[in-house]
Amino acid sequence: MTSLAFVLGVMPLMVSTGAGAAARRSMGTGVVGGMLAATFIATVFVPLFFVLAARRPKTRRVEVPA
C-alpha cells in the first residue's frame, strides 16, 4: 500500500509540463520504475528468504557451566 501510494504520488512528475519538465519527467520515470521494480522483486524474494530460513536445521545451544 505504501509503495503504491508513493508511486501514485510521484506520477505528476512523470506527466509534468512547462519549465524544467524534462528534468522532472526523467526523475519521475526513474523513481516510478525503481519503486515498481523494487516492490515486485521484494514480493518474490522476502517470502523466499523466509522459507529458506525456516527450513534451516535448528542448532542446539550447549550450556557452559559457570
C-alpha positions in Angstrom: 0.0 0.0 0.0 2.8 2.4 0.9 4.7 1.7 -2.3 1.6 2.1 -4.4 0.8 5.4 -2.7 4.3 6.7 -3.3 4.2 5.7 -6.9 0.9 7.4 -7.4 2.2 10.5 -5.6 5.2 10.7 -8.0 3.1 10.3 -11.1 2.7 14.0 -11.6 6.4 14.2 -12.1 6.2 11.8 -15.0 3.5 13.9 -16.8 4.7 17.3 -15.9 4.8 20.2 -18.5 6.3 23.6 -18.5 9.7 24.9 -17.5 12.0 22.2 -16.2 9.6 19.5 -17.3 12.4 17.3 -18.9 14.3 17.1 -15.6 11.1 16.3 -13.7 10.0 13.7 -16.2 13.3 11.9 -16.2 13.4 11.9 -12.4 9.8 10.8 -12.1 10.3 8.0 -14.6 13.3 6.7 -12.7 11.6 6.9 -9.3 8.4 5.2 -10.5 10.3 2.5 -12.4 12.6 1.8 -9.5 9.8 1.6 -6.9 7.7 -0.7 -9.1 10.7 -3.0 -9.7 11.7 -3.0 -6.0 8.1 -3.7 -5.0 7.7 -6.7 -7.3 11.2 -8.1 -6.5 10.6 -7.8 -2.8 7.2 -9.5 -3.2 9.1 -12.6 -4.5 12.3 -12.6 -2.5 11.1 -11.8 1.0 8.9 -14.9 1.2 11.6 -16.9 -0.5 14.2 -15.9 2.1 11.7 -16.7 4.9 11.1 -20.2 3.6 14.9 -20.8 3.2 15.5 -19.5 6.8 12.6 -21.6 8.2 14.0 -24.8 6.5 17.4 -24.4 8.1 18.1 -27.1 10.6 18.0 -25.8 14.2 21.2 -25.9 16.1 21.4 -26.9 19.8 22.9 -24.5 22.2 25.3 -26.0 24.7 25.1 -24.5 28.1 28.5 -23.8 29.7 28.6 -24.3 33.5 29.6 -21.3 35.4 
